Amino acid sequence: MEKMQKKILFPRDAIKKRVEELAGRISADYKDRELIVIGILKGAFVFMADLIRAFSIPCRIDFVRVASYGAGTESSGRVVLTKDIETSIKGRDILIVEDIVDTGLTLAYLVNWLKERNPQSLKVCAFLDKRKRRKVAFEADYVGFTIDDGFVVGYGLDFNEQSRFLPEVYIIDQQQVDKK
Ligand code: IMP
């Protein structure tokens, strides 16, 4: 396996602190309610696991999986749902949890898809946000960190399925991204 050149962007303690802050805000916003938290596979599973364990409110969980067809690290705009939720969300409070918002295409698609099932409310929590790369207007309600352009891995995020297991977030050398 090729060794990846990478630099640390967010160490474990910074991630832990920020995740606890987000969980505190979400718990306060949904006080006395029961959230259904929907994670987007695969990338969001690490963040979601830490986030929900820092909640002081009850929640249920479910997952969706989407495929975004495109070359390398660019999404094409064609987002396809490959695994649907298994829970009824009609009349419920929903929080979608995503690893990173990039072009915004995945979340714009998913929010529309889930809104058609008439939840009482629907908000989005993204661990990372690359604001400058949007192709469609999309704002997450809760954001861990806003980052500049650049490809990141670790804490659930991958590059060609590598590095999801790393507990920190790293930025990888752009030349390696361009080579793929
Ligand atoms: P969007 O539809 O362009 O907003 O893409 C969101 C998806 O692209 C995320 O769920 C990730 O799977 C992937 N993605 C975008 N940027 C990165 C990155 O820097 N590292 C790893 N995955 C990324």
Residues whose N, C-alpha, C, O or C-beta is under 5 A from the ligand:
A	BS01	IMP	G43 S75 I100 V101 D102 T103 G104 L105 T106 L107 G150 F151 V152 V153 L157 D158
